[in-house]
Amino acid sequence: MIILHRLGHQVEEFHLNPDLIMAIEANPDTVIALTTGAKVVVAESAERVAVEVRHYRIEILAGAMARRKEQRQERSGPVAPPVRLRPAHDRASAS
C-alpha cells in the first residue's frame, strides 16, 4: 500500500492499493481513477504518486526475489560430489 493524503486533509493519511490505480490525472489537482470506478483527489502531485507506486512495486519484487532465492537454497540442500565417468575408450574395451 502507498500512503497518500486527500486534498484538504493534509494531516490525515490514507493507504491506497496501487494495483487499483487505472490512471493519474493532474488538472490542476491530482485525480486518481481506480479500477473500481471511484476517483480520489489527493494532495500529492501525479509525479509523486507515480514514484510511490514505483517504490511499492520495487519492494514487492525485491521481496519475491529474496523469497525465491531462499526456496531454491532450501530445495537444493547439500550438494553431492560429482561422479567421475570413465573415458569413452575404457567403456569400449569393457564390452
C-alpha positions in Angstrom: 0.0 0.0 0.0 1.1 3.5 -0.6 0.4 6.4 1.8 -1.3 9.5 0.4 -3.3 12.5 1.7 -6.7 13.6 0.5 -6.8 17.1 -0.9 -7.6 19.4 2.0 -6.8 16.8 4.7 -3.0 17.0 4.9 -2.9 15.7 8.4 -4.9 12.5 7.7 -3.2 9.8 5.7 -4.9 7.0 3.8 -3.5 3.9 2.3 -4.2 3.0 -1.3 -3.6 -0.3 -3.1 -1.6 0.8 -6.2 -2.9 -2.2 -8.1 -6.2 -0.5 -8.2 -4.9 2.6 -9.9 -6.1 2.9 -13.5 -5.0 6.5 -14.3 -3.5 9.5 -12.7 -4.5 13.0 -13.9 -3.1 16.4 -13.0 -5.6 19.1 -14.0 -4.6 21.1 -11.8 -5.4 18.8 -8.8 -4.2 15.2 -8.9 -7.1 12.9 -9.5 -6.5 9.1 -9.3 -9.0 7.0 -11.2 -9.4 3.5 -9.7 -10.4 0.3 -11.4 -13.5 0.2 -9.2 -14.7 3.4 -10.9 -14.0 5.6 -7.9 -11.9 8.8 -8.2 -9.8 10.1 -5.4 -8.4 13.7 -5.3 -5.0 13.8 -3.5 -2.6 16.5 -2.3 0.4 14.8 -3.8 1.5 15.5 -7.4 1.0 13.0 -10.2 4.7 12.5 -10.3 4.9 11.9 -6.6 2.1 9.3 -6.8 4.0 7.6 -9.7 7.2 7.5 -7.7 5.4 5.9 -4.7 3.8 3.3 -6.9 7.3 2.5 -8.4 8.8 2.2 -5.0 6.0 -0.1 -3.8 6.4 -2.4 -6.8 10.2 -2.5 -6.4 9.7 -3.5 -2.8 7.3 -6.3 -3.8 9.6 -7.6 -6.5 12.6 -7.5 -4.2 10.8 -9.5 -1.6 9.6 -12.0 -4.1 13.2 -12.5 -5.5 14.6 -12.9 -2.0 11.9 -15.5 -1.2 12.6 -17.3 -4.4 16.3 -17.4 -3.6 15.6 -18.8 -0.1 13.3 -21.5 -1.6 16.0 -22.6 -4.1 18.6 -22.9 -1.3 16.2 -24.9 0.8 15.4 -27.3 -2.0 19.0 -27.8 -3.1 20.3 -28.9 0.2 23.8 -30.3 0.4 25.4 -30.9 -3.0 26.7 -34.4 -3.7 30.2 -34.7 -5.1 30.5 -35.2 -8.9 30.5 -38.7 -10.2 33.6 -39.5 -12.2 32.8 -41.1 -15.6 35.1 -43.5 -17.4 36.6 -42.2 -20.6 34.9 -43.4 -23.8 37.9 -45.7 -24.8 37.6 -47.5 -21.4 33.9 -48.2 -22.0 34.5 -49.7 -25.4 37.1 -52.2 -24.1 34.9 -53.3 -21.3 32.2 -54.6 -23.7 
